[in-house]
Amino acid sequence: MGDLEVCNKNELKQTILNTKTPLVIHNISSEMVKWTLTEWQEFIGDDQLPFRLGKNKYTQSPQWENTCTIKYLQFKDFVEQSTNSNNDWLYFDYKHLRDWFVNKVDLRDNMVWSKIGFSEITLEDSTIWIGSKGAHTSCHVDTYGCNMVYQVYGQKLWLLFPPEENLNSTRVPYEESSIYSKLNFFSPNVPDFNGLTNCHKIILNPGDLLVVPHKWWHYVENLDVAISINAWLPLPEDNIEHIRESITALLVGGVLKDQNPDCQQIILNPNMIKEMINSQDALIILSKKLKECKVTNKRHKPEIRLEKPESEITKTNFPFVSKIEKLNDQEFRIFVQGQSNRFSSTKQSISYQQGQFKEISDFLEVITDNEVISLIMKKLLEK
């Protein structure tokens, strides 16, 4: 730990902001890492927390958020159910600390971002993830920023793929700033993964901090009761992504505005039903970001160069930082087969596309395709 305490924080910060591959910073000390579940229970208290409830069974499609139910539990009841039930998983996920635990001094004092050079990142910028074994986030890309994830309790599996890897992307279900993969990593149909390569696999332990570079695909699953805290770092290329997301919001909103609530519940991620941006606001953001791009001539991703190669900095200056090794083809096949073998051969499918809504879903997938959005953006920037 002494190496982290005496390292050049600015150099470490620039390494994190500029990395093109996932990194793990090991053994970052914090009082939170020492907390037991009993201490977490004392810290959280008797508040009723909304947990997403999913199933530990085979599903044909990923268990999208709009196929899950919400169950309100006190933390002590969450721990009890996580211990006694193998049929379900529970996830209090992507919850902003400022909305739930803003007055918790112990939590505020234990934010670790300043230890790696990001003193400007605070509790107000962070989110918490509390889940049981099996709780998972379907494979997706975050369109904005660089993601830092600090593991404080339990173990969490991460699979990461570079942005150029074809993971059968979709904008249905639609969530602003998230692009999902149709591949089901929790209960996979093994042939669907043929030809997929470049998988980087890591199991995070308490005290580990993972850096997920911009637009890397990631699938995340709890291996036991696990708690983590994360924050996104803004990047210069976010300006372009705001343009792309505003175009996407206009297209999705235009198609769904006259559809019935049942259709919207199928197409939209649950948080978007209330938070879906209206066309006027999307146009305002789009116009602002287009002007900024034209004025600053930032039509392409800016190149930020380090004084030393990334590999040299990681190995020489920061011995507590490591890259995540890539699985070879055989290792990846064994992993996918193991994921599939966990569940009964009695296949029960949960589908998020039914009847007439499939036509709308298919249309949305076409008009929100990456090539379509890129062409629209190009034409707008030429105006």
C-alpha positions in Angstrom: 0.0 0.0 0.0 2.9 2.3 0.6 3.6 2.4 -3.2 0.2 4.0 -3.8 0.7 6.5 -0.9 3.9 7.9 -2.3 3.3 7.6 -6.1 2.9 10.6 -8.4 -0.9 11.0 -8.2 -1.1 13.2 -11.3 0.8 10.7 -13.4 -1.5 7.9 -12.1 -4.5 10.1 -12.9 -3.4 10.6 -16.4 -2.7 6.9 -16.8 -6.3 6.1 -15.8 -7.8 8.8 -18.1 -5.7 7.7 -21.1 -5.7 3.9 -20.7 -7.0 2.0 -23.7 -7.2 -1.3 -21.8 -8.8 -2.2 -18.5 -6.6 -1.8 -15.4 -6.9 -3.0 -11.8 -5.4 -1.0 -8.9 -4.9 -3.5 -6.0 -5.2 -3.2 -2.3 -6.6 0.3 -1.9 -7.1 0.7 1.9 -10.4 1.9 3.3 -12.4 1.4 6.5 -15.3 0.2 4.3 -13.3 -2.8 3.1 -13.1 -4.0 6.7 -16.8 -3.8 7.4 -18.8 -7.0 8.0 -22.4 -7.4 6.8 -23.4 -6.7 10.4 -21.6 -3.4 10.3 -23.1 -2.6 6.9 -26.5 -3.3 8.5 -25.8 -0.9 11.3 -24.6 1.7 8.8 -27.6 1.5 6.4 -30.2 1.0 9.2 -33.8 0.2 8.7 -34.4 2.0 5.5 -36.5 0.2 2.9 -34.3 -0.3 -0.2 -35.7 -1.1 -3.7 -34.1 -4.3 -4.9 -34.4 -5.6 -8.4 -35.6 -9.2 -8.2 -34.4 -11.7 -10.9 -34.3 -15.4 -11.3 -31.5 -17.9 -11.0 -32.7 -19.9 -14.0 -32.4 -20.1 -17.7 -33.9 -17.4 -19.8 -33.6 -17.1 -23.5 -33.0 -13.4 -23.5 -31.0 -11.5 -20.9 -32.9 -10.6 -17.8 -33.6 -7.0 -18.8 -34.6 -4.6 -16.0 -38.1 -4.4 -17.5 -38.5 -8.1 -17.0 -37.7 -7.9 -13.3 -39.9 -6.9 -10.4 -39.0 -4.6 -7.5 -38.9 -5.8 -3.9 -38.5 -3.4 -1.0 -36.4 -4.8 1.9 -34.4 -3.7 4.9 -30.7 -4.6 4.6 -31.0 -7.2 7.3 -33.8 -8.9 5.3 -31.8 -8.7 2.1 -29.0 -10.6 3.9 -31.3 -13.2 5.2 -33.0 -13.8 1.9 -29.6 -13.9 0.1 -28.5 -16.6 2.5 -31.6 -18.7 2.5 -32.9 -18.6 -1.1 -31.1 -19.9 -4.2 -34.1 -19.3 -6.6 -33.8 -15.5 -6.8 -31.2 -12.8 -6.9 -31.6 -9.3 -5.5 -29.9 -6.1 -6.7 -29.9 -2.6 -5.2 -28.1 -1.3 -8.3 -27.0 2.0 -9.8 -28.2 4.0 -6.8 -26.7 7.5 -6.4 -25.2 7.9 -2.9 -26.5 11.5 -2.8 -30.1 10.2 -3.0 -29.7 7.5 -0.4 -26.8 8.0 2.0 -25.7 11.7 1.6 -25.7 12.3 5.3 -23.6 9.2 6.2 -20.3 10.7 7.4 -18.6 7.3 7.6 -19.3 6.8 3.9 -18.3 10.3 2.9 -15.0 10.0 4.8 -14.1 6.7 3.1 -14.4 7.7 -0.6 -11.1 6.5 -2.1 -11.0 8.5 -5.4 -8.6 11.1 -4.0 -6.0 8.3 -3.3 -5.6 7.8 -7.0 -5.6 11.5 -8.0 -9.3 12.3 -8.3 -9.9 14.6 -5.3 -12.7 16.4 -7.3 -14.8 13.2 -7.3 -16.9 12.9 -4.1 -19.8 11.0 -2.6 -22.2 13.2 -4.7 -20.6 11.8 -7.9 -20.7 8.1 -6.8 -23.2 5.3 -7.0 -23.5 2.1 -4.9 -24.3 -1.5 -6.0 -25.5 -4.0 -3.4 -26.5 -7.5 -4.6 -26.8 -11.2 -3.7 -25.1 -14.1 -5.5 -26.2 -14.2 -9.1 -27.2 -10.5 -9.2 -25.9 -9.2 -12.5 -25.9 -6.4 -15.0 -26.5 -7.4 -18.6 -23.6 -6.9 -21.0 -23.5 -3.3 -22.2 -21.5 -0.2 -23.1 -21.5 3.1 -21.3 -21.4 5.8 -23.9 -20.0 8.5 -21.6 -16.8 8.7 -19.7 -14.4 6.3 -18.0 -15.7 4.0 -15.3 -14.0 3.5 -11.9 -15.3 0.7 -9.7 -14.2 0.1 -6.1 -15.0 -3.3 -4.6 -15.7 -3.0 -0.9 -17.3 -6.3 0.0 -17.5 -9.8 -1.6 -16.4 -10.9 -5.0 -17.7 -9.7 -8.4 -17.0 -11.2 -11.8 -16.2 -8.8 -14.7 -16.0 -9.8 -18.4 -14.8 -7.0 -20.6 -14.5 -6.7 -24.4 -13.0 -3.9 -26.5 -15.3 -1.4 -28.3 -14.7 -2.9 -31.7 -15.9 -6.4 -30.7 -19.2 -7.4 -32.2 -21.5 -8.3 -29.3 -24.8 -8.0 -31.2 -25.7 -4.5 -29.9 -29.2 -3.2 -29.5 -30.9 0.0 -28.2 -34.0 -2.0 -27.1 -34.5 -1.8 -24.2 -33.7 1.8 -24.6 -31.7 3.6 -21.9 -29.9 6.9 -22.5 -26.2 6.4 -22.4 -26.3 2.6 -22.4 -26.0 0.3 -25.4 -26.9 -3.3 -24.6 -25.8 -6.6 -26.0 -28.4 -9.2 -27.0 -26.0 -11.9 -25.7 -27.1 -13.6 -22.5 -24.0 -14.2 -20.4 -25.9 -15.3 -17.3 -27.6 -18.3 -18.9 -25.9 -18.5 -22.3 -27.0 -20.5 -25.4 -23.4 -21.6 -26.2 -23.6 -21.5 -30.0 -24.5 -17.7 -29.8 -21.0 -17.1 -28.6 -19.2 -18.8 -31.5 -16.6 -16.5 -33.0 -16.5 -14.1 -30.0 -13.0 -13.3 -28.9 -11.0 -10.7 -26.9 -12.7 -11.5 -23.6 -10.8 -10.0 -20.6 -11.9 -11.7 -17.3 -11.3 -10.5 -13.7 -12.7 -11.3 -10.3 -12.6 -8.2 -8.1 -11.9 -8.7 -4.4 -12.3 -6.1 -1.6 -9.8 -3.3 -2.0 -9.5 -3.7 -5.8 -10.4 -0.8 -8.1 -11.2 -1.5 -11.7 -10.8 1.0 -14.5 -13.1 0.4 -17.4 -12.0 2.5 -20.5 -14.4 4.5 -22.6 -17.0 2.3 -24.4 -15.6 -1.1 -23.4 -18.3 -3.8 -23.2 -18.8 -5.3 -19.8 -20.9 -8.0 -18.1 -20.9 -8.0 -14.3 -22.1 -10.8 -11.9 -21.9 -11.1 -8.1 -20.2 -14.4 -7.0 -21.6 -13.9 -3.5 -23.2 -11.0 -1.6 -21.2 -8.1 -2.9 -21.0 -4.3 -2.5 -19.2 -1.9 -4.8 -19.0 1.8 -5.4 -18.3 3.5 -8.7 -17.9 6.8 -10.4 -17.7 7.9 -14.0 -14.9 10.3 -15.2 -15.9 12.8 -17.9 -13.8 12.7 -21.1 -13.3 15.1 -24.0 -15.0 12.7 -26.4 -18.2 12.9 -24.3 -19.1 15.9 -26.4 -19.5 13.7 -29.5 -21.4 11.1 -27.5 -23.9 13.8 -26.3 -24.7 14.5 -30.0 -25.2 10.8 -30.7 -27.4 10.3 -27.7 -29.5 13.3 -28.5 -30.1 12.1 -32.0 -31.0 8.6 -30.6 -33.4 10.2 -28.0 -35.2 12.2 -30.7 -35.7 9.1 -32.9 -36.8 6.8 -30.0 -39.1 9.5 -28.6 -40.6 10.3 -31.9 -41.6 6.6 -32.4 -42.9 6.0 -28.9 -44.8 9.3 -28.2 -48.1 8.0 -29.5 -47.7 4.4 -28.3 -49.6 2.9 -25.4 -48.1 2.4 -22.0 -47.7 -1.3 -22.5 -45.5 -0.7 -25.5 -43.4 1.8 -23.7 -42.8 -0.6 -20.8 -41.5 -3.2 -23.2 -39.3 -0.9 -25.2 -37.9 1.4 -22.5 -35.7 0.6 -19.5 -37.8 1.3 -16.4 -35.9 4.5 -15.4 -36.6 6.0 -18.9 -40.4 5.8 -18.5 -40.2 8.8 -16.2 -36.9 10.3 -17.3 -37.3 10.1 -21.1 -36.2 13.4 -22.5 -38.7 15.4 -24.5 -38.0 16.4 -28.1 -37.5 20.1 -27.3 -34.9 19.4 -24.6 -33.1 16.9 -26.8 -33.0 19.5 -29.6 -31.6 22.1 -27.3 -28.8 19.7 -26.1 -28.1 18.7 -29.7 -27.9 22.3 -31.0 -25.5 23.2 -28.1 -23.2 20.3 -28.6 -23.1 20.7 -32.4 -22.1 24.3 -32.0 -19.3 23.3 -29.5 -18.0 20.8 -31.9 -17.9 23.2 -34.8 -16.3 26.0 -32.8 -13.6 23.8 -31.3 -13.2 21.5 -34.4 -13.6 18.4 -32.3 -15.3 16.2 -34.8 -13.0 13.3 -34.0 -11.8 11.8 -30.8 -9.0 13.9 -29.4 -5.6 12.4 -29.0 -4.1 12.8 -25.5 -0.6 11.5 -25.4 1.3 10.3 -22.3 4.9 11.1 -22.0 5.7 7.4 -21.6 4.0 4.4 -23.2 1.1 3.1 -21.1 2.8 -0.3 -20.6 6.0 1.3 -19.3 4.2 3.5 -16.8 2.1 0.6 -15.5 5.0 -1.8 -15.0 7.6 0.7 -13.8 6.0 3.5 -11.9 2.9 1.7 -10.6 3.6 -1.9 -9.4 0.2 -2.0 -7.7 -1.5 -1.5 -11.1 -2.0 -4.5 -13.5 -3.7 -5.1 -16.8 -6.4 -7.8 -17.2 -5.3 -10.8 -19.2 -7.3 -11.9 -22.2 -8.8 -15.4 -22.2 -7.7 -17.6 -25.0 -10.4 -19.2 -27.2 -10.5 -22.5 -25.2 -10.7 -20.7 -21.8 -13.5 -18.6 -23.1 -15.5 -21.6 -24.4 -15.0 -23.4 -21.1 -16.3 -20.3 -19.2 -19.4 -20.0 -21.4 -20.2 -23.7 -21.2 -19.8 -23.5 -17.4 -22.2 -20.6 -17.2 -24.7 -22.6 -19.3 -24.4 -25.8 -17.3 -25.5 -24.0 -14.1 -29.1 -24.2 -14.9 -31.6 -27.0 -15.6 -32.0 -28.3 -19.2 -35.7 -27.4 -18.9 -35.5 -24.2 -20.8 -38.0 -21.5 -19.9 -37.9 -18.4 -22.0 -38.7 -14.9 -20.9 -39.2 -12.7 -23.9 -39.3 -8.9 -23.9 -40.6 -8.6 -27.4 -44.2 -9.8 -27.9 -46.7 -9.5 -30.8 -47.1 -6.1 -32.3 -44.3 -4.6 -30.3 -41.7 -6.7 -32.1 -42.3 -4.6 -35.3 -41.7 -1.4 -33.3 -38.7 -2.9 -31.7 -37.2 -4.0 -35.0 -37.8 -0.6 -36.5 -36.1 1.1 -33.6 -33.1 -1.1 -33.8 -32.7 -0.1 -37.5 -33.0 3.6 -37.0 -30.8 3.7 -33.9 -28.1 1.5 -35.5 -24.6 2.9 -35.0 -24.1 3.5 -38.8 -27.4 5.4 -39.0 -26.6 7.6 -36.1 -23.1 8.3 -37.4 -24.5 9.3 -40.8 -27.0 11.7 -39.2 -24.3 13.2 -37.0 -22.0 13.7 -40.0 -24.7 15.5 -42.0 -25.6 17.7 -39.1 -21.9 18.7 -38.5 -21.7 19.6 -42.2 -24.6 22.1 -41.9 
